[in-house]
Amino acid sequence: MALLGLDVAMFSYKGHVACGVALPSSVTGDSFTHDGTRYVMCDPTYIGAPIGATMPKYRDVEPLITKL
């Protein structure tokens, strides 16, 4: 699935899911690479968080990544 022409992925944690978006390399922040594509954390449930911010509870947890 492409959102606005960008690839997206789902980051699954125990009890939580978040989104990752394939953004240009100039965008910094928390990210994961899956099948050669870098997905930057974009969690709509982390109120007030900037792009690239992971909730502290999940910062050290490796999510299951599913390309959408």
PyMOL Python script that loads the backbone (N, CA, C, O; Angstrom):
from pymol import cmd

cmd.read_pdbstr("""\
ATOM      1  N   MET A   1       0.854  -1.169   0.000  1.00  0.00           N
ATOM      2  CA  MET A   1       0.000   0.000   0.000  1.00  0.00           C
ATOM      3  C   MET A   1       0.900   1.232   0.000  1.00  0.00           C
ATOM      4  O   MET A   1       1.884   1.274   0.738  1.00  0.00           O
ATOM      5  N   ALA A   2       0.588   2.200  -0.788  1.00  0.00           N
ATOM      6  CA  ALA A   2       1.360   3.436  -0.808  1.00  0.00           C
ATOM      7  C   ALA A   2       0.461   4.585  -0.371  1.00  0.00           C
ATOM      8  O   ALA A   2      -0.631   4.778  -0.905  1.00  0.00           O
ATOM      9  N   LEU A   3       0.930   5.319   0.581  1.00  0.00           N
ATOM     10  CA  LEU A   3       0.199   6.470   1.091  1.00  0.00           C
ATOM     11  C   LEU A   3       0.868   7.705   0.528  1.00  0.00           C
ATOM     12  O   LEU A   3       2.033   7.968   0.826  1.00  0.00           O
ATOM     13  N   LEU A   4       0.157   8.460  -0.276  1.00  0.00           N
ATOM     14  CA  LEU A   4       0.726   9.641  -0.920  1.00  0.00           C
ATOM     15  C   LEU A   4       1.974   9.280  -1.729  1.00  0.00           C
ATOM     16  O   LEU A   4       2.896  10.085  -1.859  1.00  0.00           O
ATOM     17  N   GLY A   5       1.990   8.056  -2.271  1.00  0.00           N
ATOM     18  CA  GLY A   5       3.122   7.615  -3.068  1.00  0.00           C
ATOM     19  C   GLY A   5       4.302   7.114  -2.264  1.00  0.00           C
ATOM     20  O   GLY A   5       5.360   6.842  -2.831  1.00  0.00           O
ATOM     21  N   LEU A   6       4.146   6.984  -0.942  1.00  0.00           N
ATOM     22  CA  LEU A   6       5.220   6.508  -0.071  1.00  0.00           C
ATOM     23  C   LEU A   6       4.873   5.117   0.453  1.00  0.00           C
ATOM     24  O   LEU A   6       3.722   4.859   0.805  1.00  0.00           O
ATOM     25  N   ASP A   7       5.856   4.220   0.508  1.00  0.00           N
ATOM     26  CA  ASP A   7       5.626   2.901   1.077  1.00  0.00           C
ATOM     27  C   ASP A   7       5.422   3.019   2.580  1.00  0.00           C
ATOM     28  O   ASP A   7       6.056   3.838   3.245  1.00  0.00           O
ATOM     29  N   VAL A   8       4.524   2.185   3.106  1.00  0.00           N
ATOM     30  CA  VAL A   8       4.250   2.179   4.541  1.00  0.00           C
ATOM     31  C   VAL A   8       4.378   0.763   5.092  1.00  0.00           C
ATOM     32  O   VAL A   8       4.234  -0.216   4.360  1.00  0.00           O
ATOM     33  N   ALA A   9       4.648   0.668   6.382  1.00  0.00           N
ATOM     34  CA  ALA A   9       4.754  -0.610   7.065  1.00  0.00           C
ATOM     35  C   ALA A   9       4.109  -0.486   8.438  1.00  0.00           C
ATOM     36  O   ALA A   9       3.966   0.605   8.989  1.00  0.00           O
ATOM     37  N   MET A  10       3.727  -1.637   8.969  1.00  0.00           N
ATOM     38  CA  MET A  10       3.169  -1.683  10.314  1.00  0.00           C
ATOM     39  C   MET A  10       4.229  -2.254  11.247  1.00  0.00           C
ATOM     40  O   MET A  10       4.836  -3.283  10.952  1.00  0.00           O
ATOM     41  N   PHE A  11       4.446  -1.586  12.366  1.00  0.00           N
ATOM     42  CA  PHE A  11       5.346  -2.059  13.408  1.00  0.00           C
ATOM     43  C   PHE A  11       4.470  -2.648  14.520  1.00  0.00           C
ATOM     44  O   PHE A  11       3.710  -1.928  15.167  1.00  0.00           O
ATOM     45  N   SER A  12       4.582  -3.946  14.733  1.00  0.00           N
ATOM     46  CA  SER A  12       3.749  -4.619  15.737  1.00  0.00           C
ATOM     47  C   SER A  12       4.555  -4.934  16.990  1.00  0.00           C
ATOM     48  O   SER A  12       5.603  -5.578  16.937  1.00  0.00           O
ATOM     49  N   TYR A  13       4.038  -4.462  18.108  1.00  0.00           N
ATOM     50  CA  TYR A  13       4.608  -4.727  19.419  1.00  0.00           C
ATOM     51  C   TYR A  13       3.552  -5.476  20.235  1.00  0.00           C
ATOM     52  O   TYR A  13       2.389  -5.516  19.835  1.00  0.00           O
ATOM     53  N   LYS A  14       3.925  -6.054  21.342  1.00  0.00           N
ATOM     54  CA  LYS A  14       2.938  -6.686  22.201  1.00  0.00           C
ATOM     55  C   LYS A  14       2.021  -5.604  22.769  1.00  0.00           C
ATOM     56  O   LYS A  14       2.454  -4.774  23.568  1.00  0.00           O
ATOM     57  N   GLY A  15       0.763  -5.615  22.357  1.00  0.00           N
ATOM     58  CA  GLY A  15      -0.215  -4.656  22.852  1.00  0.00           C
ATOM     59  C   GLY A  15      -0.227  -3.313  22.149  1.00  0.00           C
ATOM     60  O   GLY A  15      -0.903  -2.391  22.608  1.00  0.00           O
ATOM     61  N   HIS A  16       0.506  -3.171  21.038  1.00  0.00           N
ATOM     62  CA  HIS A  16       0.571  -1.870  20.355  1.00  0.00           C
ATOM     63  C   HIS A  16       1.000  -2.058  18.908  1.00  0.00           C
ATOM     64  O   HIS A  16       1.764  -2.970  18.594  1.00  0.00           O
ATOM     65  N   VAL A  17       0.513  -1.203  18.040  1.00  0.00           N
ATOM     66  CA  VAL A  17       1.010  -1.136  16.663  1.00  0.00           C
ATOM     67  C   VAL A  17       1.289   0.320  16.326  1.00  0.00           C
ATOM     68  O   VAL A  17       0.670   1.227  16.882  1.00  0.00           O
ATOM     69  N   ALA A  18       2.217   0.533  15.417  1.00  0.00           N
ATOM     70  CA  ALA A  18       2.562   1.870  14.956  1.00  0.00           C
ATOM     71  C   ALA A  18       2.834   1.790  13.452  1.00  0.00           C
ATOM     72  O   ALA A  18       2.889   0.704  12.876  1.00  0.00           O
ATOM     73  N   CYS A  19       2.999   2.933  12.841  1.00  0.00           N
ATOM     74  CA  CYS A  19       3.251   2.990  11.401  1.00  0.00           C
ATOM     75  C   CYS A  19       4.695   3.401  11.136  1.00  0.00           C
ATOM     76  O   CYS A  19       5.312   4.133  11.910  1.00  0.00           O
ATOM     77  N   GLY A  20       5.200   2.911  10.035  1.00  0.00           N
ATOM     78  CA  GLY A  20       6.487   3.349   9.529  1.00  0.00           C
ATOM     79  C   GLY A  20       6.285   3.813   8.097  1.00  0.00           C
ATOM     80  O   GLY A  20       5.540   3.186   7.343  1.00  0.00           O
ATOM     81  N   VAL A  21       6.930   4.886   7.718  1.00  0.00           N
ATOM     82  CA  VAL A  21       6.790   5.432   6.376  1.00  0.00           C
ATOM     83  C   VAL A  21       8.174   5.562   5.747  1.00  0.00           C
ATOM     84  O   VAL A  21       9.112   6.038   6.387  1.00  0.00           O
ATOM     85  N   ALA A  22       8.292   5.142   4.504  1.00  0.00           N
ATOM     86  CA  ALA A  22       9.553   5.262   3.768  1.00  0.00           C
ATOM     87  C   ALA A  22       9.699   6.717   3.335  1.00  0.00           C
ATOM     88  O   ALA A  22       9.135   7.137   2.325  1.00  0.00           O
ATOM     89  N   LEU A  23      10.462   7.475   4.110  1.00  0.00           N
ATOM     90  CA  LEU A  23      10.668   8.899   3.866  1.00  0.00           C
ATOM     91  C   LEU A  23      12.062   9.126   3.293  1.00  0.00           C
ATOM     92  O   LEU A  23      12.918   8.246   3.382  1.00  0.00           O
ATOM     93  N   PRO A  24      12.295  10.288   2.709  1.00  0.00           N
ATOM     94  CA  PRO A  24      13.642  10.586   2.186  1.00  0.00           C
ATOM     95  C   PRO A  24      14.701  10.451   3.280  1.00  0.00           C
ATOM     96  O   PRO A  24      14.410  10.645   4.460  1.00  0.00           O
ATOM     97  N   SER A  25      15.903  10.125   2.891  1.00  0.00           N
ATOM     98  CA  SER A  25      16.980   9.882   3.854  1.00  0.00           C
ATOM     99  C   SER A  25      17.311  11.107   4.699  1.00  0.00           C
ATOM    100  O   SER A  25      17.947  10.973   5.745  1.00  0.00           O
ATOM    101  N   SER A  26      16.899  12.285   4.274  1.00  0.00           N
ATOM    102  CA  SER A  26      17.176  13.498   5.042  1.00  0.00           C
ATOM    103  C   SER A  26      16.315  13.593   6.309  1.00  0.00           C
ATOM    104  O   SER A  26      16.602  14.403   7.191  1.00  0.00           O
ATOM    105  N   VAL A  27      15.264  12.770   6.404  1.00  0.00           N
ATOM    106  CA  VAL A  27      14.408  12.770   7.591  1.00  0.00           C
ATOM    107  C   VAL A  27      15.063  11.895   8.642  1.00  0.00           C
ATOM    108  O   VAL A  27      15.336  10.718   8.402  1.00  0.00           O
ATOM    109  N   THR A  28      15.315  12.473   9.811  1.00  0.00           N
ATOM    110  CA  THR A  28      15.980  11.733  10.881  1.00  0.00           C
ATOM    111  C   THR A  28      14.955  11.215  11.883  1.00  0.00           C
ATOM    112  O   THR A  28      13.792  11.616  11.863  1.00  0.00           O
ATOM    113  N   GLY A  29      15.397  10.331  12.747  1.00  0.00           N
ATOM    114  CA  GLY A  29      14.534   9.802  13.787  1.00  0.00           C
ATOM    115  C   GLY A  29      14.646   8.299  13.864  1.00  0.00           C
ATOM    116  O   GLY A  29      15.429   7.679  13.144  1.00  0.00           O
ATOM    117  N   ASP A  30      13.842   7.713  14.759  1.00  0.00           N
ATOM    118  CA  ASP A  30      13.836   6.267  14.923  1.00  0.00           C
ATOM    119  C   ASP A  30      13.316   5.622  13.649  1.00  0.00           C
ATOM    120  O   ASP A  30      12.348   6.087  13.048  1.00  0.00           O
ATOM    121  N   SER A  31      13.982   4.538  13.247  1.00  0.00           N
ATOM    122  CA  SER A  31      13.569   3.857  12.024  1.00  0.00           C
ATOM    123  C   SER A  31      14.000   2.408  12.063  1.00  0.00           C
ATOM    124  O   SER A  31      14.837   2.011  12.874  1.00  0.00           O
ATOM    125  N   PHE A  32      13.418   1.631  11.179  1.00  0.00           N
ATOM    126  CA  PHE A  32      13.773   0.230  11.000  1.00  0.00           C
ATOM    127  C   PHE A  32      13.916  -0.020   9.507  1.00  0.00           C
ATOM    128  O   PHE A  32      13.232   0.606   8.697  1.00  0.00           O
ATOM    129  N   THR A  33      14.805  -0.933   9.149  1.00  0.00           N
ATOM    130  CA  THR A  33      14.963  -1.315   7.752  1.00  0.00           C
ATOM    131  C   THR A  33      14.349  -2.694   7.570  1.00  0.00           C
ATOM    132  O   THR A  33      14.618  -3.622   8.333  1.00  0.00           O
ATOM    133  N   HIS A  34      13.520  -2.804   6.543  1.00  0.00           N
ATOM    134  CA  HIS A  34      12.840  -4.063   6.235  1.00  0.00           C
ATOM    135  C   HIS A  34      12.911  -4.293   4.734  1.00  0.00           C
ATOM    136  O   HIS A  34      12.474  -3.447   3.954  1.00  0.00           O
ATOM    137  N   ASP A  35      13.456  -5.423   4.329  1.00  0.00           N
ATOM    138  CA  ASP A  35      13.616  -5.758   2.901  1.00  0.00           C
ATOM    139  C   ASP A  35      14.297  -4.631   2.125  1.00  0.00           C
ATOM    140  O   ASP A  35      13.920  -4.331   0.992  1.00  0.00           O
ATOM    141  N   GLY A  36      15.299  -4.015   2.743  1.00  0.00           N
ATOM    142  CA  GLY A  36      16.084  -2.989   2.077  1.00  0.00           C
ATOM    143  C   GLY A  36      15.489  -1.593   2.075  1.00  0.00           C
ATOM    144  O   GLY A  36      16.082  -0.671   1.517  1.00  0.00           O
ATOM    145  N   THR A  37      14.325  -1.423   2.690  1.00  0.00           N
ATOM    146  CA  THR A  37      13.677  -0.107   2.746  1.00  0.00           C
ATOM    147  C   THR A  37      13.689   0.388   4.179  1.00  0.00           C
ATOM    148  O   THR A  37      13.359  -0.354   5.105  1.00  0.00           O
ATOM    149  N   ARG A  38      14.071   1.650   4.360  1.00  0.00           N
ATOM    150  CA  ARG A  38      14.096   2.279   5.690  1.00  0.00           C
ATOM    151  C   ARG A  38      12.738   2.923   5.950  1.00  0.00           C
ATOM    152  O   ARG A  38      12.273   3.756   5.173  1.00  0.00           O
ATOM    153  N   TYR A  39      12.110   2.523   7.057  1.00  0.00           N
ATOM    154  CA  TYR A  39      10.814   3.068   7.462  1.00  0.00           C
ATOM    155  C   TYR A  39      11.003   3.893   8.732  1.00  0.00           C
ATOM    156  O   TYR A  39      11.503   3.389   9.738  1.00  0.00           O
ATOM    157  N   VAL A  40      10.603   5.153   8.683  1.00  0.00           N
ATOM    158  CA  VAL A  40      10.708   6.065   9.820  1.00  0.00           C
ATOM    159  C   VAL A  40       9.426   5.959  10.651  1.00  0.00           C
ATOM    160  O   VAL A  40       8.319   5.934  10.112  1.00  0.00           O
ATOM    161  N   MET A  41       9.600   5.899  11.960  1.00  0.00           N
ATOM    162  CA  MET A  41       8.470   5.798  12.880  1.00  0.00           C
ATOM    163  C   MET A  41       7.543   6.999  12.722  1.00  0.00           C
ATOM    164  O   MET A  41       7.977   8.150  12.781  1.00  0.00           O
ATOM    165  N   CYS A  42       6.271   6.714  12.520  1.00  0.00           N
ATOM    166  CA  CYS A  42       5.229   7.746  12.436  1.00  0.00           C
ATOM    167  C   CYS A  42       4.031   7.203  13.215  1.00  0.00           C
ATOM    168  O   CYS A  42       3.101   6.652  12.625  1.00  0.00           O
ATOM    169  N   ASP A  43       4.054   7.359  14.537  1.00  0.00           N
ATOM    170  CA  ASP A  43       3.046   6.760  15.409  1.00  0.00           C
ATOM    171  C   ASP A  43       1.948   7.776  15.724  1.00  0.00           C
ATOM    172  O   ASP A  43       2.165   8.699  16.508  1.00  0.00           O
ATOM    173  N   PRO A  44       0.761   7.609  15.111  1.00  0.00           N
ATOM    174  CA  PRO A  44      -0.316   8.575  15.337  1.00  0.00           C
ATOM    175  C   PRO A  44      -0.898   8.522  16.748  1.00  0.00           C
ATOM    176  O   PRO A  44      -1.627   9.431  17.145  1.00  0.00           O
ATOM    177  N   THR A  45      -0.588   7.470  17.515  1.00  0.00           N
ATOM    178  CA  THR A  45      -1.121   7.374  18.876  1.00  0.00           C
ATOM    179  C   THR A  45      -0.194   7.999  19.915  1.00  0.00           C
ATOM    180  O   THR A  45      -0.568   8.130  21.081  1.00  0.00           O
ATOM    181  N   TYR A  46       0.997   8.381  19.504  1.00  0.00           N
ATOM    182  CA  TYR A  46       1.951   9.031  20.418  1.00  0.00           C
ATOM    183  C   TYR A  46       1.683  10.531  20.324  1.00  0.00           C
ATOM    184  O   TYR A  46       2.302  11.243  19.533  1.00  0.00           O
ATOM    185  N   ILE A  47       0.754  10.985  21.142  1.00  0.00           N
ATOM    186  CA  ILE A  47       0.250  12.355  21.079  1.00  0.00           C
ATOM    187  C   ILE A  47       1.378  13.375  21.272  1.00  0.00           C
ATOM    188  O   ILE A  47       2.126  13.322  22.249  1.00  0.00           O
ATOM    189  N   GLY A  48       1.477  14.295  20.326  1.00  0.00           N
ATOM    190  CA  GLY A  48       2.455  15.369  20.398  1.00  0.00           C
ATOM    191  C   GLY A  48       3.856  14.987  19.959  1.00  0.00           C
ATOM    192  O   GLY A  48       4.757  15.827  19.965  1.00  0.00           O
ATOM    193  N   ALA A  49       4.053  13.741  19.580  1.00  0.00           N
ATOM    194  CA  ALA A  49       5.393  13.291  19.184  1.00  0.00           C
ATOM    195  C   ALA A  49       5.720  13.724  17.759  1.00  0.00           C
ATOM    196  O   ALA A  49       4.844  13.717  16.894  1.00  0.00           O
ATOM    197  N   PRO A  50       6.952  14.094  17.512  1.00  0.00           N
ATOM    198  CA  PRO A  50       7.353  14.431  16.148  1.00  0.00           C
ATOM    199  C   PRO A  50       7.565  13.157  15.319  1.00  0.00           C
ATOM    200  O   PRO A  50       7.643  12.060  15.872  1.00  0.00           O
ATOM    201  N   ILE A  51       7.655  13.303  14.025  1.00  0.00           N
ATOM    202  CA  ILE A  51       7.986  12.182  13.147  1.00  0.00           C
ATOM    203  C   ILE A  51       9.330  11.621  13.599  1.00  0.00           C
ATOM    204  O   ILE A  51      10.270  12.366  13.875  1.00  0.00           O
ATOM    205  N   GLY A  52       9.401  10.293  13.671  1.00  0.00           N
ATOM    206  CA  GLY A  52      10.645   9.650  14.064  1.00  0.00           C
ATOM    207  C   GLY A  52      10.760   9.354  15.542  1.00  0.00           C
ATOM    208  O   GLY A  52      11.795   8.858  15.990  1.00  0.00           O
ATOM    209  N   ALA A  53       9.717   9.646  16.318  1.00  0.00           N
ATOM    210  CA  ALA A  53       9.769   9.387  17.766  1.00  0.00           C
ATOM    211  C   ALA A  53       9.022   8.095  18.106  1.00  0.00           C
ATOM    212  O   ALA A  53       7.880   7.897  17.692  1.00  0.00           O
ATOM    213  N   THR A  54       9.680   7.230  18.859  1.00  0.00           N
ATOM    214  CA  THR A  54       9.076   5.998  19.348  1.00  0.00           C
ATOM    215  C   THR A  54       8.687   6.194  20.799  1.00  0.00           C
ATOM    216  O   THR A  54       9.421   6.824  21.561  1.00  0.00           O
ATOM    217  N   MET A  55       7.536   5.659  21.190  1.00  0.00           N
ATOM    218  CA  MET A  55       7.135   5.731  22.595  1.00  0.00           C
ATOM    219  C   MET A  55       8.247   5.129  23.451  1.00  0.00           C
ATOM    220  O   MET A  55       8.805   4.092  23.094  1.00  0.00           O
ATOM    221  N   PRO A  56       8.572   5.762  24.570  1.00  0.00           N
ATOM    222  CA  PRO A  56       9.650   5.264  25.426  1.00  0.00           C
ATOM    223  C   PRO A  56       9.500   3.786  25.809  1.00  0.00           C
ATOM    224  O   PRO A  56      10.495   3.067  25.899  1.00  0.00           O
ATOM    225  N   LYS A  57       8.293   3.344  26.028  1.00  0.00           N
ATOM    226  CA  LYS A  57       8.016   1.955  26.417  1.00  0.00           C
ATOM    227  C   LYS A  57       8.503   0.950  25.368  1.00  0.00           C
ATOM    228  O   LYS A  57       8.829  -0.189  25.702  1.00  0.00           O
ATOM    229  N   TYR A  58       8.551   1.374  24.100  1.00  0.00           N
ATOM    230  CA  TYR A  58       8.893   0.473  23.001  1.00  0.00           C
ATOM    231  C   TYR A  58      10.254   0.778  22.367  1.00  0.00           C
ATOM    232  O   TYR A  58      10.643   0.127  21.397  1.00  0.00           O
ATOM    233  N   ARG A  59      10.964   1.742  22.896  1.00  0.00           N
ATOM    234  CA  ARG A  59      12.218   2.187  22.295  1.00  0.00           C
ATOM    235  C   ARG A  59      13.260   1.083  22.139  1.00  0.00           C
ATOM    236  O   ARG A  59      14.009   1.079  21.162  1.00  0.00           O
ATOM    237  N   ASP A  60      13.319   0.160  23.074  1.00  0.00           N
ATOM    238  CA  ASP A  60      14.315  -0.910  23.027  1.00  0.00           C
ATOM    239  C   ASP A  60      13.727  -2.255  22.595  1.00  0.00           C
ATOM    240  O   ASP A  60      14.331  -3.302  22.826  1.00  0.00           O
ATOM    241  N   VAL A  61      12.554  -2.223  21.970  1.00  0.00           N
ATOM    242  CA  VAL A  61      11.874  -3.444  21.532  1.00  0.00           C
ATOM    243  C   VAL A  61      11.907  -3.512  20.008  1.00  0.00           C
ATOM    244  O   VAL A  61      11.583  -2.539  19.326  1.00  0.00           O
ATOM    245  N   GLU A  62      12.298  -4.663  19.485  1.00  0.00           N
ATOM    246  CA  GLU A  62      12.319  -4.883  18.033  1.00  0.00           C
ATOM    247  C   GLU A  62      10.898  -5.311  17.607  1.00  0.00           C
ATOM    248  O   GLU A  62      10.417  -6.349  18.062  1.00  0.00           O
ATOM    249  N   PRO A  63      10.225  -4.535  16.748  1.00  0.00           N
ATOM    250  CA  PRO A  63       8.871  -4.899  16.352  1.00  0.00           C
ATOM    251  C   PRO A  63       8.862  -5.948  15.232  1.00  0.00           C
ATOM    252  O   PRO A  63       9.861  -6.162  14.545  1.00  0.00           O
ATOM    253  N   LEU A  64       7.719  -6.581  15.074  1.00  0.00           N
ATOM    254  CA  LEU A  64       7.457  -7.395  13.899  1.00  0.00           C
ATOM    255  C   LEU A  64       7.058  -6.394  12.818  1.00  0.00           C
ATOM    256  O   LEU A  64       6.157  -5.586  13.039  1.00  0.00           O
ATOM    257  N   ILE A  65       7.700  -6.430  11.673  1.00  0.00           N
ATOM    258  CA  ILE A  65       7.445  -5.440  10.614  1.00  0.00           C
ATOM    259  C   ILE A  65       6.712  -6.108   9.457  1.00  0.00           C
ATOM    260  O   ILE A  65       7.137  -7.140   8.939  1.00  0.00           O
ATOM    261  N   THR A  66       5.592  -5.486   9.064  1.00  0.00           N
ATOM    262  CA  THR A  66       4.792  -5.970   7.953  1.00  0.00           C
ATOM    263  C   THR A  66       4.620  -4.839   6.945  1.00  0.00           C
ATOM    264  O   THR A  66       4.068  -3.790   7.276  1.00  0.00           O
ATOM    265  N   LYS A  67       5.086  -5.047   5.726  1.00  0.00           N
ATOM    266  CA  LYS A  67       4.886  -4.030   4.683  1.00  0.00           C
ATOM    267  C   LYS A  67       3.421  -4.048   4.292  1.00  0.00           C
ATOM    268  O   LYS A  67       2.839  -5.113   4.090  1.00  0.00           O
ATOM    269  N   LEU A  68       2.828  -2.876   4.185  1.00  0.00           N
ATOM    270  CA  LEU A  68       1.415  -2.774   3.817  1.00  0.00           C
ATOM    271  C   LEU A  68       1.253  -2.377   2.362  1.00  0.00           C
ATOM    272  O   LEU A  68       0.129  -2.245   1.880  1.00  0.00           O
TER     273      LEU A  68
END
""", "prot")
cmd.dss("prot")
cmd.show_as("cartoon", "prot")
cmd.util.cbc("prot")
cmd.orient("prot")
